[in-house]
Amino acid sequence: MKPAPFAYERPRDLTTALSMLAAGSGSAKIIAGGQSLGPMLNLRLVQPELIVDISGLAELKSAEISGGELVLGALVTHADIEDGRAADVTRGAMRGVAANIAYRAVRNRGTIGGSLSHADPAADWISALAALGARVTLRSLAGVRAMPVETFVVGALESALHTGEIVEAVHVPTRSASAHWGYAKSCRKTGEFAHAIGAVLIDPAAASARIVIGAIDTTPIVITDAGELFGGRVTADYKPRFDVRVADALLAKAGIDDAAQRHIHVSVLRRAVQEAAA
């Protein structure tokens, strides 16, 4: 199929882009890498009156360390992260995630802001960034607001973006030297969207853990106080203490009734825990 007719604008600066979105009153869509919007346009799942192409906005391409965190502009691509063109305060965690997103052609074009905005539960950055404790800043003509990634995604293909608002940047905290990282996913074949994602950031020295179970039908399950998954507390020997029964119960409570699906998710999460402990 071909897209329905639409107007096209390529603004030269962010303020102009925001003005165009505001004037569109909800009938405008942003395009950057186009890896998600392009197929949706062709299938006529979305039929905007206006496409605002922000791919040329230098303001959204920066990547810098500020205040102890990495600030990534929304137009930073997966390949930028994979290839090390953006600084990595996560000691390789983000580079590993980026390198396993779809195919290289997709990583060359796809952007971190676009992936988050699309809010596909099976996309990698939603789960990975939630586990890393990242937050996003959103900008409109009315100003800027910020929120954690896990709050930004409110449902399958639903984000907290208001009309006329865009993701401006992603803020990733520095991973401490004592924190362990694990990320695993299940795909039927290379490049396919995941059917289960497990992301863990475990710090035995601080007795803390952030656990994310992603690629479910709604928002990822984010557990910020994950002691219950390890017998009540996070210790240096957390790997053998991981309790699959508690993980299964969390999934059942989240509405995943199919025992086979829960088994896949628990197995993937266990792999992530094992990777963190390796």
Secondary structure, 3 states (H helix, E strand, C coil): CCCCCCEEECCCCHHHHHHHHHHHCCCEEEECCCCCHHHHHHCCCCCCCEEEECCCCHHHCCEEEECCEEEEECCCEHHHHHCCCCCCCCCCHHHHHHHCCCCHHHHHHCEHHHHHHHCCCCCHHHHHHHHCCCEEEEEECCEEEEEEHHHHEEECCEECCCCCCEEEEEEEECCCCCCEEEEEEECCCCCCCCCEEEEEEEEHHHCEEEEEEECCCCCCEEECCHHHHHCCCCCCCHHHHCCHHHHHHHHHHCCCCCHHHHHHHHHHHHHHHHHHHC
